[in-house]
Amino acid sequence: MKTEFDNLRTNPLHLYQTDTNGEKQIVKIFSGELLIAKMIKHKKSIRYFGIKGYSQYLLAEKN
């Protein structure tokens, strides 16, 4: 999910927002007003979340 999350984050059509509070960091990715993915980093743990059907928002990868 990390590479897919980076693909969503670097897509010029999407906006992302970062919130940091102590040892916890949250990165949210939006397509318009819709939250499509979220990453939560707490200490050494990283968790990725995406909405059902998030793959339709991915950019085509270059071969």
C-alpha contacts under 8 A as a table, 3 or more apart, distances in Angstrom:
res1	aa1	res2	aa2	distance
1	M	4	E	5.03
1	M	5	F	5.87
1	M	48	Y	6.72
2	K	5	F	5.00
2	K	6	D	6.19
2	K	48	Y	7.41
3	T	6	D	5.04
3	T	7	N	6.09
4	E	7	N	4.91
4	E	8	L	6.26
4	E	58	L	7.11
5	F	8	L	5.13
5	F	9	R	6.15
5	F	37	A	7.30
5	F	48	Y	7.68
6	D	9	R	4.94
6	D	10	T	6.05
7	N	10	T	5.40
7	N	11	N	6.23
7	N	58	L	6.26
7	N	59	L	6.51
8	L	11	N	5.32
8	L	14	H	7.09
8	L	29	I	7.29
8	L	57	Y	6.88
8	L	58	L	5.74
8	L	59	L	7.29
9	R	14	H	6.77
9	R	15	L	7.33
9	R	16	Y	6.50
9	R	29	I	6.38
10	T	14	H	7.67
11	N	14	H	5.62
11	N	58	L	7.77
11	N	59	L	6.77
12	P	15	L	7.60
13	L	31	S	7.03
14	H	29	I	6.74
14	H	30	F	5.67
14	H	31	S	4.95
14	H	32	G	7.11
15	L	29	I	5.83
15	L	30	F	5.20
15	L	31	S	6.56
15	L	32	G	7.63
16	Y	27	V	6.82
16	Y	28	K	5.46
16	Y	29	I	4.31
16	Y	30	F	5.95
17	Q	27	V	5.64
17	Q	28	K	5.24
17	Q	29	I	6.58
18	T	25	Q	7.16
18	T	26	I	5.73
18	T	27	V	4.48
18	T	28	K	6.53
19	D	25	Q	5.74
19	D	26	I	5.18
19	D	27	V	6.47
20	T	23	E	7.50
20	T	24	K	5.88
20	T	25	Q	4.39
20	T	26	I	6.41
21	N	24	K	5.30
21	N	25	Q	6.35
22	G	25	Q	7.86
23	E	41	K	7.98
23	E	42	H	5.81
23	E	43	K	5.61
24	K	40	I	7.23
24	K	41	K	5.69
24	K	42	H	4.45
24	K	43	K	6.70
25	Q	40	I	5.86
25	Q	41	K	5.07
25	Q	42	H	6.46
26	I	38	K	7.06
26	I	39	M	5.68
26	I	40	I	4.67
26	I	41	K	6.40
27	V	38	K	5.61
27	V	39	M	5.14
27	V	40	I	6.65
28	K	35	L	6.97
28	K	36	I	7.85
28	K	37	A	5.98
28	K	38	K	4.48
28	K	39	M	6.60
29	I	35	L	5.94
29	I	36	I	5.86
29	I	37	A	5.21
29	I	38	K	6.20
30	F	33	E	6.22
30	F	34	L	5.39
30	F	35	L	4.48
30	F	36	I	5.60
30	F	37	A	7.26
31	S	34	L	5.24
31	S	35	L	6.52
31	S	36	I	6.61
35	L	38	K	7.86
35	L	51	I	7.85
36	I	50	G	5.73
36	I	51	I	5.36
36	I	54	Y	6.28
37	A	48	Y	7.45
37	A	49	F	5.50
37	A	50	G	4.17
37	A	51	I	6.30
37	A	54	Y	7.54
38	K	48	Y	5.90
38	K	49	F	5.10
38	K	50	G	6.39
39	M	46	I	7.03
39	M	47	R	5.67
39	M	48	Y	4.53
39	M	49	F	6.26
40	I	46	I	5.74
40	I	47	R	5.25
40	I	48	Y	6.55
41	K	44	K	7.07
41	K	45	S	5.69
41	K	46	I	4.42
41	K	47	R	6.49
42	H	45	S	5.27
42	H	46	I	6.50
50	G	54	Y	6.02
51	I	54	Y	5.38
53	G	56	Q	6.07
54	Y	57	Y	5.63
54	Y	58	L	7.34
55	S	58	L	5.33
